[in-house]
């Protein structure tokens, strides 16, 4: 069963929290991973790998650079979930 965008956002917030220690409430759709959440490229790759496992999606490396905001990531996962 496909997850809602809110469920994906909540799951992504948990992953970001585990990787960075940021409060899940700070992980919002309009936030930029780099500018607002201060996530570096190494942490971003870990988040991507964990999101792939959690949501059962494949996020190609060339797609990661397009996922600049939390909302971009949520939208990509929502579109690509099985």
Secondary structure, DSSP 4 states (H G I P E B T S, - for coil): -PPPHHHHHHHHHHHHHHHH---GGG--TT-BTTTTT---HHHHHHHHHHHHHHHT----HHHHTT--BHHHHHHHHHHH--
